[in-house]
Amino acid sequence: MEKPVFTGKFTQQEPIPEAAIEAAVAVLRSGRLHRYNLIGAEEGEVSALEREFAAYTGAKYALAVASGGYAMGCALRALGVGHGDRVLSNGFTLAPVPGAIASVGAEPVFVETTQALTIDIDDLAAKADATGAKVLLLSHMRGHICDMDRLMEVARAHGLQVIEDCAHTMGAAWRGVPSGRHGVIGCYSTQTYKHMNSGEGGLLVSDDAEVMARAIMLSGSYMLFGRHGAGPSVDHFETVKYETPNVSGRMDHLRAAILRPQLADLPAQVARWNALYRTLEEGLRNLPGVRLIERPPQESIVGSSFQFLLPGWSGEAVRALVAACGARGVELKWFGAAEPVAFTSRYDSWRYAPPQRLPRTDAILAGLIDMRLPLTFSEADVRLIGSIIRDEVMGASRDAVLSC
Ligand SMILES: *Cc1c(COP(=O)(O)O)cnc(C)c1O
């Protein structure tokens, strides 16, 4: 019998909602795309998005910017991180995270990874002691949130300021507190492959008026900070406005217009992602050779991607599984690959950072498989994907037994 093949596309997102298209067309017709190109007391799409995103996350202040990577670099600058400073971060993350640290001339210090794919809090404490670093850029990589209560306790004890990279956790929470609201600044991305899609884009939130005043100046506010409805009052800019360099990275009305209807839809989209995630999780349960990542009850997830571990598998066996699934249309990414491929790269490929060894992270990445779950997939699609992976994993273990 022919083996079933999956024909969906792992990189195909849903279309932009009609309401967003109409709002975008209205901006285009106005000709006023720049965020400060406003008439009279008009709020404008960017400020409206900031106000709505602040309300959504429960933050005092929000700032919309050009990308998630820009949001992180801006956050680091707003905390005063500069040349030669050391910044703690996850050993398992994506390139824009160490890139943001390098962009301010600082040095990333990578922290080990647990079996839950989260930052190793014991290693964090040890490296905070060893390096004297004052800032942690915490990446909630692939949506996995560490024990945020314990992490914040360790951060306080070590005098660490925490910036959260929520590129994969927009809409997620830890014990009811939205991701991005534990540290001093939360950073988000609205790039096409994240939870809202404006092509490129980013957001920052904070409750700290000084920090947000600096972020607004940095983003390129041309002394128009009074036009930020979701920013601190103008008295907070008194000295900041002279001391803060302009590193332009504003968002424009066109992108904000596209994002506002998506923000309104986000809770419903999260529910759809989680239905796909739980369906796939069921399909892969109790599969010998595969270890699933159990999600803690404190975590409210956004299941926009799925990971599992192949503990003890050889590189050759992992490569064979990825190829076999790929031949049946199931696009798996392997974080253990020696060479960086597309979005997937390892900390040792980021050679602008001082060389570091993370044996526990290496062991995890050696068996870590990753897959996107775009909302263009149905639950039936995801059941088929699960059954294909199941088949191929069982086939692989049969081959392993036969070759012994
Ligand atoms: C996508 C991403 C970002 C931000 O990326 P941009 O492409 O700059 O918007 C940050 N961190 C992680 C982990 C990401 O995947």
The ligand as an SDF file (V2000), in Angstrom:
LIG
                    3D

 15 15  0  0  0  0  0  0  0  0999 V2000
   12.0260   35.8490   15.4750 C   0  0  0  0  0  0  0  0  0  0  0  0
   12.6990   35.9330   16.7590 C   0  0  0  0  0  0  0  0  0  0  0  0
   13.0730   37.1560   17.3290 C   0  0  0  0  0  0  0  0  0  0  0  0
   12.8690   38.5040   16.6850 C   0  0  0  0  0  0  0  0  0  0  0  0
   13.0420   38.4580   15.3720 O   0  0  0  0  0  0  0  0  0  0  0  0
   12.7790   39.5380   14.2320 P   0  0  0  0  0  0  0  0  0  0  0  0
   12.8800   38.7030   13.0390 O   0  0  0  0  0  0  0  0  0  0  0  0
   13.8640   40.5430   14.4050 O   0  0  0  0  0  0  0  0  0  0  0  0
   11.4280   40.1690   14.4300 O   0  0  0  0  0  0  0  0  0  0  0  0
   13.6390   37.1220   18.5730 C   0  0  0  0  0  0  0  0  0  0  0  0
   13.8360   35.9810   19.2350 N   0  0  0  0  0  0  0  0  0  0  0  0
   13.4870   34.7840   18.7350 C   0  0  0  0  0  0  0  0  0  0  0  0
   13.7120   33.5690   19.5500 C   0  0  0  0  0  0  0  0  0  0  0  0
   12.9210   34.7190   17.4700 C   0  0  0  0  0  0  0  0  0  0  0  0
   12.5820   33.5410   16.9620 O   0  0  0  0  0  0  0  0  0  0  0  0
  1  2  1  0
  2  3  1  0
  2 14  2  0
  3  4  1  0
  3 10  2  0
  4  5  1  0
  5  6  1  0
  6  7  2  0
  6  8  1  0
  6  9  1  0
 10 11  1  0
 11 12  2  0
 12 13  1  0
 12 14  1  0
 14 15  1  0
M  END
$$$$
